[in-house]
Amino acid sequence: MRSKRRPLTYNTLGKVLIEKGDAKGAIESHKRALDIAESLLAEDPTNGEHKRDAEFALEFLGYAQFEAKDYNSALLNFRKVLSMHGENSSGNKGDSISPVYAGMAKTLAAKNELKESVENYYRVIPIAEESAKQSPMNMRKVSRLAVYYLEGEKVLAKFAGGLRGEERDKTYRNACEWLQKSAVIFDEMKRSRKLSRLNEKYLDEVRNELSKCQQNLPK
């Protein structure tokens, strides 16, 4: 039997390669992780650890394919993860599935399928909000929520541009509210010296987006 640690090894390598800008190498690494995890799962179909390894490999593979602009493959793998959870895209409320919804949202936005992207942000943000509320000292969860607010605002504001009248104004206000919440979180993390270097890049982006949002906010 293959070592159960090998999927983790290849997934970790894939994430490092993504950070270095090597999406192609990351895809190959996550595919290796997936092959091993699926083989282990086939040998022991009731093993929850093997199932989680396969789900993580699919999730990370989807993100690597997103970075490589292979959006159709990314969506396919994100949806496979949802299927492995035994649900359709409207169901899971667990925190572990939120990155999958977020990945789908980002990928759909990249394909300019804004309505479907917005629907996924409306799914993932409440999950992330509840998770951050339950673990307020967990900076990974808190910062992840702030990023979802920021990414969701961009898509929601763009989607609002295609609407009319009160619906447009309401949607745009919702987008600005998400952005304001993102700013509050990042500012508090900076004030308390809990803002990681990885998330420092979002500070100026949030402030610039907030300035534009406030200027264009419907009266």
N, CA, C and O of each residue as an XYZ file, in Angstrom:
876
protein
N       0.845     -1.198      0.000
C       0.000      0.000      0.000
C       0.882      1.251      0.000
O       1.905      1.308      0.682
N       0.465      2.240     -0.775
C       1.225      3.474     -0.821
C       1.109      4.230      0.497
O       0.101      4.152      1.198
N       2.172      4.964      0.812
C       2.189      5.711      2.064
C       1.091      6.758      2.074
O       0.906      7.496      1.107
N       0.364      6.811      3.189
C      -0.724      7.770      3.292
C      -0.205      9.196      3.434
O      -0.978     10.148      3.317
N       1.095      9.357      3.685
C       1.657     10.694      3.808
C       1.990     11.307      2.455
O       2.176     12.520      2.367
N       2.067     10.520      1.421
C       2.502     11.035      0.130
C       1.520     12.026     -0.492
O       1.977     12.985     -1.113
N       0.208     11.859     -0.369
C      -0.668     12.909     -0.891
C      -0.403     14.265     -0.252
O      -0.404     15.288     -0.935
N      -0.174     14.272      1.068
C       0.132     15.514      1.770
C       1.428     16.118      1.245
O       1.519     17.332      1.059
N       2.433     15.274      1.007
C       3.722     15.758      0.507
C       3.568     16.441     -0.844
O       4.091     17.535     -1.057
N       2.851     15.794     -1.755
C       2.672     16.372     -3.092
C       1.769     17.606     -3.066
O       1.986     18.550     -3.826
N       0.762     17.601     -2.198
C      -0.095     18.785     -2.089
C       0.685     19.976     -1.532
O       0.511     21.107     -1.987
N       1.540     19.715     -0.550
C       2.365     20.785      0.009
C       3.318     21.338     -1.047
O       3.495     22.551     -1.159
N       3.918     20.456     -1.805
C       4.811     20.882     -2.880
C       4.048     21.725     -3.906
O       4.547     22.746     -4.380
N       2.850     21.292     -4.235
C       2.049     22.037     -5.206
C       1.748     23.455     -4.742
O       1.791     24.394     -5.538
N       1.445     23.612     -3.463
C       1.160     24.942     -2.917
C       2.403     25.829     -2.951
O       2.304     27.030     -3.201
N       3.560     25.243     -2.701
C       4.811     25.999     -2.780
C       5.065     26.446     -4.221
O       5.492     27.577     -4.456
N       4.803     25.568     -5.175
C       5.016     25.902     -6.581
C       4.076     27.014     -7.033
O       4.460     27.863     -7.838
N       2.853     27.014     -6.521
C       1.916     28.095     -6.844
C       2.465     29.426     -6.357
O       2.414     30.423     -7.077
N       2.990     29.445     -5.134
C       3.553     30.680     -4.577
C       4.733     31.172     -5.404
O       5.014     32.370     -5.438
N       5.428     30.248     -6.074
C       6.563     30.619     -6.912
C       6.140     30.942     -8.345
O       6.978     31.273     -9.184
N       4.833     30.844     -8.623
C       4.331     31.168     -9.958
C       4.392     30.033    -10.951
O       4.198     30.243    -12.148
N       4.660     28.829    -10.469
C       4.761     27.666    -11.358
C       3.445     26.878    -11.315
O       3.359     25.834    -10.668
N       2.436     27.382    -12.003
C       1.124     26.724    -11.994
C       1.186     25.355    -12.654
O       0.539     24.414    -12.192
N       1.958     25.234    -13.730
C       2.060     23.940    -14.424
C       2.649     22.886    -13.502
O       2.134     21.770    -13.423
N       3.729     23.234    -12.801
C       4.334     22.284    -11.872
C       3.394     21.941    -10.732
O       3.353     20.798    -10.278
N       2.630     22.941    -10.264
C       1.673     22.703     -9.180
C       0.587     21.734     -9.622
O       0.180     20.856     -8.861
N       0.125     21.896    -10.842
C      -0.915     21.000    -11.370
C      -0.408     19.557    -11.372
O      -1.119     18.645    -10.951
N       0.804     19.359    -11.839
C       1.358     18.002    -11.881
C       1.498     17.424    -10.474
O       1.235     16.242    -10.253
N       1.913     18.259     -9.532
C       2.089     17.777     -8.163
C       0.748     17.388     -7.544
O       0.635     16.342     -6.905
N      -0.259     18.224     -7.734
C      -1.575     17.908     -7.175
C      -2.212     16.708     -7.877
O      -2.971     15.965     -7.255
N      -1.917     16.513     -9.148
C      -2.417     15.327     -9.841
C      -1.794     14.061     -9.254
O      -2.466     13.038     -9.126
N      -0.524     14.131     -8.902
C       0.124     12.982     -8.258
C      -0.522     12.699     -6.907
O      -0.779     11.548     -6.554
N      -0.778     13.762     -6.163
C      -1.438     13.598     -4.864
C      -2.801     12.951     -5.043
O      -3.181     12.065     -4.277
N      -3.532     13.394     -6.052
C      -4.865     12.859     -6.306
C      -4.805     11.382     -6.709
O      -5.616     10.580     -6.246
N      -3.855     11.026     -7.561
C      -3.724      9.623     -7.981
C      -3.484      8.712     -6.778
O      -4.087      7.645     -6.664
N      -2.599      9.144     -5.888
C      -2.290      8.333     -4.715
C      -3.498      8.243     -3.787
O      -3.852      7.165     -3.309
N      -4.132      9.411     -3.540
C      -5.285      9.426     -2.640
C      -6.419      8.567     -3.169
O      -7.071      7.859     -2.401
N      -6.661      8.620     -4.465
C      -7.738      7.820     -5.051
C      -7.413      6.331     -4.991
O      -8.309      5.511     -4.796
N      -6.137      5.975     -5.157
C      -5.749      4.573     -5.049
C      -5.954      4.063     -3.626
O      -6.459      2.960     -3.418
N      -5.561      4.869     -2.659
C      -5.759      4.490     -1.261
C      -7.240      4.379     -0.918
O      -7.656      3.482     -0.185
N      -8.025      5.301     -1.459
C      -9.460      5.275     -1.192
C     -10.116      4.059     -1.832
O     -11.043      3.481     -1.266
N      -9.639      3.671     -3.008
C     -10.185      2.478     -3.670
C      -9.900      1.224     -2.854
O     -10.717      0.303     -2.825
N      -8.749      1.183     -2.193
C      -8.400      0.037     -1.362
C      -9.200      0.003     -0.066
O      -9.431     -1.065      0.501
N      -9.621      1.176      0.398
C     -10.340      1.264      1.674
C     -11.404      2.367      1.563
O     -11.211      3.463      2.089
N     -12.521      2.084      0.883
C     -13.516      3.107      0.552
C     -14.177      3.778      1.748
O     -14.747      4.861      1.610
N     -14.110      3.160      2.909
C     -14.759      3.762      4.080
C     -13.801      4.612      4.918
O     -14.191      5.157      5.951
N     -12.568      4.722      4.478
C     -11.559      5.458      5.236
C     -11.742      6.964      5.037
O     -11.519      7.485      3.944
N     -12.148      7.653      6.100
C     -12.404      9.080      6.003
C     -11.169      9.899      5.694
O     -11.257     10.915      5.003
N     -10.018      9.476      6.194
C      -8.784     10.209      5.936
C      -8.419     10.173      4.461
O      -8.001     11.185      3.898
N      -8.575      9.003      3.825
C      -8.281      8.894      2.391
C      -9.249      9.755      1.580
O      -8.861     10.366      0.584
N     -10.502      9.796      2.010
C     -11.486     10.618      1.304
C     -11.117     12.094      1.406
O     -11.197     12.826      0.420
N     -10.714     12.532      2.599
C     -10.319     13.935      2.768
C      -9.080     14.260      1.941
O      -8.974     15.349      1.377
N      -8.138     13.309      1.868
C      -6.947     13.533      1.048
C      -7.329     13.747     -0.414
O      -6.776     14.619     -1.084
N      -8.274     12.953     -0.902
C      -8.716     13.095     -2.289
C      -9.429     14.431     -2.499
O      -9.236     15.091     -3.521
N     -10.255     14.825     -1.527
C     -10.964     16.101     -1.633
C      -9.989     17.270     -1.657
O     -10.132     18.190     -2.462
N      -8.985     17.230     -0.759
C      -8.000     18.313     -0.722
C      -7.212     18.377     -2.022
O      -6.944     19.462     -2.539
N      -6.838     17.205     -2.554
C      -6.088     17.187     -3.808
C      -6.903     17.804     -4.937
O      -6.370     18.571     -5.739
N      -8.187     17.477     -5.006
C      -9.063     18.059     -6.026
C      -9.200     19.571     -5.844
O      -9.155     20.334     -6.809
N      -9.367     19.984     -4.591
C      -9.498     21.418     -4.309
C      -8.244     22.174     -4.737
O      -8.327     23.183     -5.439
N      -7.072     21.675     -4.306
C      -5.818     22.353     -4.636
C      -5.541     22.302     -6.138
O      -5.004     23.249     -6.712
N      -5.914     21.187     -6.765
C      -5.767     21.075     -8.208
C      -6.630     22.120     -8.908
O      -6.198     22.746     -9.876
N      -7.849     22.303     -8.412
C      -8.731     23.321     -8.987
C      -8.125     24.707     -8.900
O      -8.191     25.474     -9.861
N      -7.529     25.042     -7.752
C      -6.899     26.361     -7.603
C      -5.685     26.510     -8.517
O      -5.455     27.583     -9.075
N      -4.914     25.443     -8.671
C      -3.764     25.498     -9.580
C      -4.227     25.685    -11.021
O      -3.622     26.442    -11.781
N      -5.292     25.000    -11.391
C      -5.830     25.159    -12.746
C      -6.404     26.563    -12.951
O      -6.330     27.110    -14.051
N      -6.970     27.139    -11.901
C      -7.418     28.529    -11.984
C      -6.240     29.446    -12.293
O      -6.336     30.316    -13.160
N      -5.127     29.252    -11.582
C      -3.947     30.084    -11.818
C      -3.411     29.899    -13.229
O      -2.844     30.825    -13.808
N      -3.589     28.695    -13.786
C      -3.153     28.421    -15.151
C      -4.183     28.855    -16.194
O      -3.989     28.655    -17.393
N      -5.283     29.455    -15.720
C      -6.381     29.929    -16.575
C      -7.109     28.789    -17.296
O      -7.745     28.998    -18.329
N      -7.003     27.587    -16.735
C      -7.777     26.453    -17.244
C      -9.068     26.395    -16.431
O      -9.242     25.530    -15.573
N      -9.968     27.336    -16.720
C     -11.131     27.551    -15.870
C     -12.134     26.401    -15.920
O     -12.750     26.071    -14.907
N     -12.299     25.798    -17.080
C     -13.261     24.694    -17.167
C     -12.818     23.504    -16.314
O     -13.636     22.886    -15.633
N     -11.523     23.184    -16.354
C     -11.019     22.079    -15.539
C     -11.119     22.406    -14.061
O     -11.441     21.541    -13.247
N     -10.841     23.663    -13.714
C     -10.939     24.074    -12.311
C     -12.359     23.899    -11.799
O     -12.566     23.348    -10.718
N     -13.334     24.359    -12.562
C     -14.734     24.211    -12.151
C     -15.121     22.750    -12.005
O     -15.823     22.375    -11.065
N     -14.664     21.934    -12.931
C     -14.974     20.500    -12.882
C     -14.475     19.893    -11.577
O     -15.183     19.105    -10.950
N     -13.276     20.248    -11.168
C     -12.713     19.648     -9.955
C     -13.330     20.220     -8.690
O     -13.507     19.494     -7.712
N     -13.662     21.505     -8.687
C     -14.378     22.053     -7.524
C     -15.726     21.351     -7.356
O     -16.133     21.036     -6.237
N     -16.406     21.110     -8.460
C     -17.712     20.442     -8.384
C     -17.569     18.987     -7.961
O     -18.466     18.438     -7.322
N     -16.463     18.363     -8.307
C     -16.214     16.994     -7.848
C     -16.089     16.947     -6.330
O     -16.556     16.008     -5.686
N     -15.449     17.979     -5.765
C     -15.325     18.020     -4.305
C     -16.702     18.111     -3.668
O     -16.993     17.407     -2.701
N     -17.554     18.984     -4.214
C     -18.911     19.102     -3.682
C     -19.651     17.779     -3.784
O     -20.383     17.393     -2.872
N     -19.458     17.092     -4.892
C     -20.108     15.802     -5.083
C     -19.619     14.784     -4.064
O     -20.401     13.976     -3.563
N     -18.327     14.822     -3.759
C     -17.775     13.889     -2.778
C     -18.322     14.162     -1.378
O     -18.351     13.274     -0.526
N     -18.755     15.404     -1.155
C     -19.387     15.734      0.121
C     -20.834     15.253      0.162
O     -21.516     15.369      1.181
N     -21.287     14.711     -0.965
C     -22.640     14.172     -1.014
C     -23.697     15.238     -1.093
O     -24.815     15.058     -0.610
N     -23.334     16.387     -1.722
C     -24.269     17.494     -1.765
C     -24.264     18.137     -3.142
O     -23.343     17.938     -3.935
N     -25.302     18.907     -3.409
C     -25.251     19.797     -4.549
C     -24.676     21.120     -4.071
O     -24.316     21.252     -2.901
N     -24.586     22.101     -4.963
C     -23.890     23.348     -4.642
C     -24.662     24.254     -3.707
O     -24.202     25.361     -3.430
N     -25.809     23.839     -3.210
C     -26.573     24.724     -2.327
C     -26.529     24.316     -0.863
O     -27.167     24.942     -0.017
N     -25.762     23.246     -0.563
C     -25.984     22.668      0.738
C     -24.998     22.853      1.854
O     -25.375     23.342      2.919
N     -23.749     22.485      1.663
C     -22.858     22.281      2.797
C     -22.601     23.554      3.581
O     -22.267     24.589      3.003
N     -22.754     23.479      4.889
C     -22.521     24.630      5.755
C     -21.226     24.487      6.539
O     -20.931     25.312      7.403
N     -20.453     23.452      6.247
C     -19.224     23.254      6.981
C     -18.122     24.175      6.501
O     -18.034     24.494      5.315
N     -17.272     24.605      7.443
C     -16.189     25.523      7.110
C     -15.223     24.921      6.103
O     -14.637     25.647      5.300
N     -15.049     23.613      6.134
C     -14.063     22.992      5.257
C     -14.402     23.137      3.783
O     -13.516     23.044      2.932
N     -15.666     23.364      3.472
C     -16.071     23.460      2.077
C     -16.031     24.894      1.559
O     -16.189     25.115      0.359
N     -15.824     25.866      2.436
C     -15.875     27.271      1.989
C     -14.816     27.604      0.931
O     -15.124     28.362      0.011
N     -13.576     27.075      1.012
C     -12.631     27.397     -0.061
C     -13.061     26.865     -1.422
O     -12.670     27.407     -2.456
N     -13.859     25.811     -1.424
C     -14.339     25.264     -2.698
C     -15.362     26.210     -3.323
O     -15.294     26.500     -4.518
N     -16.316     26.694     -2.511
C     -17.262     27.684     -3.019
C     -16.536     28.940     -3.482
O     -16.876     29.515     -4.516
N     -15.531     29.365     -2.710
C     -14.778     30.561     -3.091
C     -14.026     30.339     -4.397
O     -13.976     31.227     -5.248
N     -13.443     29.152     -4.555
C     -12.756     28.834     -5.800
C     -13.697     28.841     -6.988
O     -13.358     29.353     -8.055
N     -14.878     28.276     -6.803
C     -15.876     28.305     -7.864
C     -16.269     29.738     -8.199
O     -16.407     30.094     -9.370
N     -16.448     30.560     -7.162
C     -16.849     31.953     -7.376
C     -15.793     32.695     -8.184
O     -16.126     33.400     -9.136
N     -14.529     32.544     -7.817
C     -13.440     33.216     -8.531
C     -13.361     32.744     -9.981
O     -13.164     33.543    -10.896
N     -13.516     31.444    -10.173
C     -13.398     30.885    -11.517
C     -14.554     31.328    -12.407
O     -14.350     31.672    -13.571
N     -15.756     31.321    -11.863
C     -16.911     31.788    -12.628
C     -16.780     33.267    -12.988
O     -17.159     33.682    -14.083
N     -16.241     34.058    -12.058
C     -16.024     35.480    -12.349
C     -15.017     35.649    -13.481
O     -15.184     36.510    -14.346
N     -13.966     34.822    -13.473
C     -12.960     34.891    -14.534
C     -13.559     34.536    -15.892
O     -13.097     35.019    -16.925
N     -14.584     33.694    -15.886
C     -15.290     33.340    -17.119
C     -16.404     34.342    -17.452
O     -17.144     34.170    -18.421
N     -16.505     35.394    -16.624
C     -17.529     36.433    -16.763
C     -18.938     35.888    -16.581
O     -19.902     36.440    -17.113
N     -19.047     34.804    -15.829
C     -20.356     34.263    -15.474
C     -20.710     34.838    -14.098
O     -20.652     34.153    -13.076
N     -21.079     36.125    -14.116
C     -21.170     36.902    -12.880
C     -22.311     36.451    -11.975
O     -22.148     36.389    -10.757
N     -23.448     36.141    -12.551
C     -24.594     35.745    -11.728
C     -24.257     34.516    -10.904
O     -24.525     34.480     -9.704
N     -23.664     33.497    -11.543
C     -23.314     32.274    -10.832
C     -22.192     32.527     -9.829
O     -22.167     31.922     -8.758
N     -21.270     33.417    -10.174
C     -20.203     33.761     -9.240
C     -20.765     34.420     -7.986
O     -20.387     34.069     -6.868
N     -21.672     35.380     -8.179
C     -22.295     36.063     -7.045
C     -23.036     35.064     -6.157
O     -22.974     35.159     -4.932
N     -23.728     34.118     -6.763
C     -24.460     33.116     -5.980
C     -23.511     32.343     -5.070
O     -23.860     32.031     -3.932
N     -22.316     32.034     -5.562
C     -21.354     31.299     -4.746
C     -20.758     32.163     -3.649
O     -20.465     31.667     -2.561
N     -20.571     33.463     -3.921
C     -20.105     34.341     -2.846
C     -21.171     34.472     -1.763
O     -20.847     34.552     -0.578
N     -22.444     34.494     -2.164
C     -23.514     34.548     -1.165
C     -23.582     33.255     -0.353
O     -24.131     33.249      0.748
N     -23.036     32.169     -0.877
C     -22.969     30.923     -0.116
C     -21.772     30.921      0.823
O     -21.895     30.572      1.997
N     -20.618     31.309      0.304
C     -19.389     31.142      1.074
C     -19.250     32.163      2.195
O     -18.724     31.831      3.258
N     -19.705     33.383      1.990
C     -19.488     34.414      3.005
C     -20.198     34.109      4.324
O     -19.573     34.258      5.374
N     -21.469     33.689      4.332
C     -22.081     33.327      5.622
C     -21.354     32.190      6.337
O     -21.262     32.186      7.564
N     -20.839     31.230      5.577
C     -20.076     30.136      6.182
C     -18.814     30.679      6.843
O     -18.493     30.330      7.979
N     -18.104     31.540      6.115
C     -16.871     32.111      6.641
C     -17.145     33.040      7.815
O     -16.355     33.094      8.758
N     -18.255     33.772      7.771
C     -18.622     34.639      8.893
C     -18.855     33.831     10.163
O     -18.378     34.202     11.236
N     -19.576     32.745     10.045
C     -19.856     31.906     11.208
C     -18.578     31.277     11.746
O     -18.387     31.179     12.958
N     -17.717     30.856     10.850
C     -16.458     30.246     11.264
C     -15.583     31.251     12.013
O     -15.002     30.917     13.046
N     -15.484     32.490     11.495
C     -14.685     33.522     12.159
C     -15.302     33.913     13.493
O     -14.587     34.210     14.450
N     -16.629     33.913     13.555
C     -17.321     34.247     14.808
C     -17.026     33.215     15.889
O     -16.835     33.563     17.054
N     -16.991     31.956     15.499
C     -16.739     30.891     16.462
C     -15.269     30.815     16.883
O     -14.953     30.321     17.966
N     -14.376     31.307     16.022
C     -12.931     31.250     16.323
C     -12.295     32.611     16.069
O     -11.483     32.750     15.154
N     -12.651     33.619     16.866
C     -12.190     34.988     16.602
C     -10.688     35.176     16.734
O     -10.147     36.155     16.220
N     -10.009     34.271     17.403
C      -8.561     34.383     17.540
C      -7.810     33.623     16.456
O      -6.581     33.663     16.399
N      -8.544     32.937     15.604
C      -7.924     32.194     14.510
C      -7.745     33.151     13.329
O      -8.684     33.398     12.572
N      -6.532     33.686     13.183
C      -6.290     34.705     12.164
C      -6.415     34.162     10.749
O      -6.705     34.916      9.821
N      -6.203     32.874     10.575
C      -6.379     32.302      9.241
C      -7.826     32.412      8.805
O      -8.116     32.792      7.670
N      -8.736     32.077      9.713
C     -10.157     32.148      9.380
C     -10.634     33.595      9.247
O     -11.434     33.917      8.369
N     -10.136     34.454     10.123
C     -10.549     35.859     10.087
C     -10.051     36.540      8.806
O     -10.806     37.252      8.144
N      -8.799     36.321      8.468
C      -8.254     36.944      7.261
C      -8.887     36.367      5.998
O      -9.069     37.072      5.005
N      -9.218     35.086      6.046
C      -9.882     34.472      4.894
C     -11.228     35.132      4.649
O     -11.602     35.368      3.500
N     -11.960     35.434      5.716
C     -13.234     36.134      5.578
C     -13.024     37.506      4.942
O     -13.784     37.908      4.061
N     -11.994     38.223      5.389
C     -11.716     39.552      4.827
C     -11.420     39.467      3.335
O     -11.852     40.326      2.566
N     -10.690     38.443      2.923
C     -10.383     38.261      1.506
C     -11.658     37.937      0.718
O     -11.851     38.442     -0.388
N     -12.515     37.103      1.283
C     -13.772     36.787      0.605
C     -14.629     38.036      0.429
O     -15.244     38.229     -0.620
N     -14.669     38.882      1.453
C     -15.408     40.146      1.337
C     -14.852     40.978      0.179
O     -15.609     41.503     -0.637
N     -13.535     41.091      0.116
C     -12.890     41.896     -0.918
C     -13.138     41.329     -2.307
O     -13.543     42.054     -3.216
N     -12.897     40.046     -2.470
C     -13.091     39.426     -3.777
C     -14.558     39.458     -4.191
O     -14.883     39.694     -5.355
N     -15.437     39.219     -3.223
C     -16.867     39.238     -3.515
C     -17.352     40.613     -3.897
O     -18.212     40.748     -4.767
N     -16.810     41.647     -3.256
C     -17.222     43.019     -3.576
C     -16.943     43.356     -5.027
O     -17.772     43.977     -5.693
N     -15.795     42.956     -5.516
C     -15.432     43.264     -6.899
C     -16.435     42.654     -7.878
O     -16.867     43.306     -8.829
N     -16.794     41.407     -7.631
C     -17.725     40.719     -8.523
C     -19.133     41.292     -8.381
O     -19.833     41.493     -9.374
N     -19.542     41.553     -7.138
C     -20.888     42.065     -6.899
C     -21.057     43.454     -7.507
O     -22.107     43.758     -8.073
N     -20.034     44.301     -7.395
C     -20.104     45.645     -7.974
C     -20.188     45.571     -9.497
O     -20.933     46.323    -10.125
N     -19.418     44.657    -10.082
C     -19.467     44.494    -11.536
C     -20.824     43.954    -11.975
O     -21.376     44.376    -12.991
N     -21.348     43.018    -11.197
C     -22.668     42.454    -11.499
C     -23.743     43.531    -11.396
O     -24.675     43.560    -12.200
N     -23.616     44.414    -10.410
C     -24.604     45.485    -10.219
C     -24.677     46.391    -11.438
O     -25.727     46.958    -11.738
N     -23.541     46.524    -12.147
C     -23.516     47.378    -13.328
C     -24.452     46.931    -14.431
O     -24.823     47.727    -15.294
N     -24.834     45.675    -14.412
C     -25.752     45.167    -15.427
C     -27.199     45.181    -14.993
O     -28.078     44.748    -15.738
N     -27.457     45.679    -13.784
C     -28.823     45.743    -13.273
C     -29.389     47.146    -13.453
O     -28.702     48.051    -13.928
N     -30.644     47.313    -13.070
C     -31.311     48.606    -13.244
C     -32.053     48.994    -11.972
O     -32.493     48.137    -11.205
N     -32.182     50.295    -11.765
C     -33.050     50.827    -10.724
C     -32.687     50.400     -9.323
O     -31.512     50.348     -8.960
N     -33.707     50.094     -8.533
C     -33.506     49.769     -7.125
C     -32.674     48.517     -6.928
O     -31.899     48.421     -5.976
N     -32.834     47.560     -7.825
C     -32.058     46.324     -7.702
C     -30.564     46.606     -7.858
O     -29.735     46.056     -7.132
N     -30.239     47.468     -8.812
C     -28.834     47.855     -8.980
C     -28.317     48.556     -7.733
O     -27.237     48.223     -7.246
N     -29.061     49.515     -7.210
C     -28.616     50.278     -6.043
C     -28.434     49.378     -4.819
O     -27.459     49.503     -4.079
N     -29.393     48.468     -4.621
C     -29.318     47.556     -3.484
C     -28.090     46.653     -3.597
O     -27.376     46.444     -2.617
N     -27.852     46.127     -4.783
C     -26.711     45.234     -4.990
C     -25.399     45.977     -4.793
O     -24.455     45.445     -4.209
N     -25.347     47.211     -5.285
C     -24.117     47.988     -5.131
C     -23.864     48.329     -3.664
O     -22.718     48.312     -3.216
N     -24.906     48.635     -2.923
C     -24.738     48.907     -1.487
C     -24.229     47.665     -0.760
O     -23.375     47.760      0.121
N     -24.758     46.504     -1.133
C     -24.275     45.258     -0.526
C     -22.786     45.060     -0.794
O     -22.035     44.630      0.081
N     -22.374     45.380     -2.020
C     -20.962     45.261     -2.374
C     -20.113     46.174     -1.496
O     -19.074     45.757     -0.985
N     -20.551     47.409     -1.321
C     -19.800     48.359     -0.489
C     -19.768     47.919      0.970
O     -18.768     48.129      1.657
N     -20.839     47.319      1.445
C     -20.859     46.819      2.825
C     -19.833     45.714      3.019
O     -19.144     45.672      4.039
N     -19.730     44.819      2.040
C     -18.712     43.769      2.122
C     -17.325     44.395      2.183
O     -16.481     43.972      2.973
N     -17.097     45.394      1.357
C     -15.780     46.020      1.308
C     -15.461     46.725      2.622
O     -14.329     46.658      3.101
N     -16.433     47.391      3.197
C     -16.227     48.058      4.490
C     -15.876     47.048      5.579
O     -15.022     47.307      6.427
N     -16.546     45.892      5.548
C     -16.243     44.846      6.524
C     -14.823     44.321      6.328
O     -14.119     44.042      7.298
N     -14.410     44.190      5.077
C     -13.045     43.749      4.794
C     -12.036     44.751      5.350
O     -11.037     44.364      5.955
N     -12.303     46.035      5.142
C     -11.400     47.082      5.625
C     -11.288     47.066      7.140
O     -10.195     47.212      7.687
N     -12.412     46.889      7.819
C     -12.413     46.850      9.285
C     -11.536     45.699      9.788
O     -10.753     45.871     10.722
N     -11.673     44.539      9.167
C     -10.897     43.374      9.605
C      -9.405     43.601      9.388
O      -8.601     43.375     10.292
N      -9.035     44.048      8.191
C      -7.615     44.236      7.903
C      -7.010     45.356      8.763
O      -5.876     45.238      9.228
N      -7.756     46.423      8.968
C      -7.250     47.512      9.808
C      -7.030     47.041     11.249
O      -6.034     47.396     11.878
N      -7.962     46.244     11.762
C      -7.828     45.733     13.122
C      -6.653     44.763     13.223
O      -5.931     44.763     14.221
N      -6.464     43.954     12.213
C      -5.323     43.032     12.217
C      -4.004     43.799     12.185
O      -3.044     43.417     12.855
N      -3.958     44.872     11.411
C      -2.747     45.680     11.373
C      -2.516     46.359     12.721
O      -1.395     46.377     13.229
N      -3.591     46.923     13.301
C      -3.472     47.627     14.577
C      -2.951     46.695     15.675
O      -2.136     47.091     16.509
N      -3.435     45.456     15.659
C      -3.034     44.491     16.683
C      -1.791     43.688     16.289
O      -1.407     42.743     16.977
N      -1.173     44.077     15.177
C       0.051     43.439     14.695
C      -0.137     41.953     14.410
O       0.746     41.136     14.667
N      -1.294     41.629     13.879
C      -1.590     40.244     13.528
C      -1.743     40.055     12.020
O      -2.154     38.995     11.548
N      -1.405     41.100     11.283
C      -1.515     41.028      9.826
C      -0.264     40.369      9.263
O       0.844     40.874      9.441
N      -0.443     39.249      8.587
C       0.696     38.523      8.033
C       1.230     39.236      6.791
O       0.535     40.040      6.170
N       2.461     38.929      6.451
C       3.054     39.506      5.236
C       2.250     39.121      4.006
O       2.108     39.905      3.067
N       1.730     37.910      4.024
C       0.937     37.433      2.894
C      -0.287     38.314      2.663
O      -0.704     38.514      1.522
N      -0.867     38.847      3.754
C      -2.091     39.641      3.636
C      -1.850     41.145      3.584
O      -2.790     41.914      3.383
N      -0.599     41.572      3.764
C      -0.301     43.002      3.707
C      -0.665     43.602      2.353
O      -1.037     44.772      2.261
N      -0.552     42.790      1.309
C      -0.825     43.292     -0.039
C      -2.264     43.738     -0.228
O      -2.570     44.501     -1.145
N      -3.164     43.252      0.657
C      -4.576     43.598      0.494
C      -4.923     44.978      1.065
O      -5.970     45.531      0.730
N      -4.069     45.537      1.913
C      -4.410     46.788      2.586
C      -4.676     47.924      1.608
O      -5.741     48.539      1.642
N      -3.708     48.205      0.733
C      -3.887     49.288     -0.236
C      -5.018     48.988     -1.197
O      -5.759     49.885     -1.601
N      -5.148     47.711     -1.564
C      -6.212     47.330     -2.489
C      -7.581     47.610     -1.887
O      -8.460     48.146     -2.561
N      -7.764     47.250     -0.623
C      -9.041     47.490      0.045
C      -9.329     48.985      0.127
O     -10.454     49.417     -0.124
N      -8.330     49.764      0.474
C      -8.528     51.202      0.618
C      -8.862     51.860     -0.718
O      -9.723     52.738     -0.785
N      -8.180     51.434     -1.778
C      -8.477     51.987     -3.100
C      -9.883     51.622     -3.551
O     -10.613     52.458     -4.084
N     -10.251     50.375     -3.333
C     -11.593     49.928     -3.714
C     -12.657     50.653     -2.888
O     -13.720     51.001     -3.401
N     -12.361     50.876     -1.609
C     -13.325     51.546     -0.738
C     -13.543     52.984     -1.177
O     -14.668     53.482     -1.134
N     -12.490     53.646     -1.592
C     -12.612     55.016     -2.074
C     -13.509     55.083     -3.311
O     -14.374     55.953     -3.413
N     -13.295     54.161     -4.243
C     -14.124     54.116     -5.455
C     -15.568     53.782     -5.116
O     -16.502     54.352     -5.678
N     -15.731     52.855     -4.193
C     -17.073     52.420     -3.820
C     -17.861     53.567     -3.192
O     -19.038     53.754     -3.502
N     -17.225     54.324     -2.323
C     -17.901     55.424     -1.653
C     -18.261     56.538     -2.627
O     -19.304     57.178     -2.490
N     -17.389     56.769     -3.617
C     -17.673     57.793     -4.617
C     -18.848     57.424     -5.514
O     -19.624     58.284     -5.932
N     -18.964     56.139     -5.799
C     -20.014     55.676     -6.712
C     -21.262     55.163     -6.021
O     -22.205     54.719     -6.675
N     -21.267     55.225     -4.689
C     -22.409     54.723     -3.936
C     -23.672     55.502     -4.290
O     -23.661     56.733     -4.269
N     -24.766     54.800     -4.617
C     -26.012     55.495     -4.962
C     -26.485     56.377     -3.810
O     -26.411     55.996     -2.641
N     -26.963     57.544     -4.162
C     -27.453     58.508     -3.147
C     -28.833     58.099     -2.635
O     -29.403     58.782     -1.784
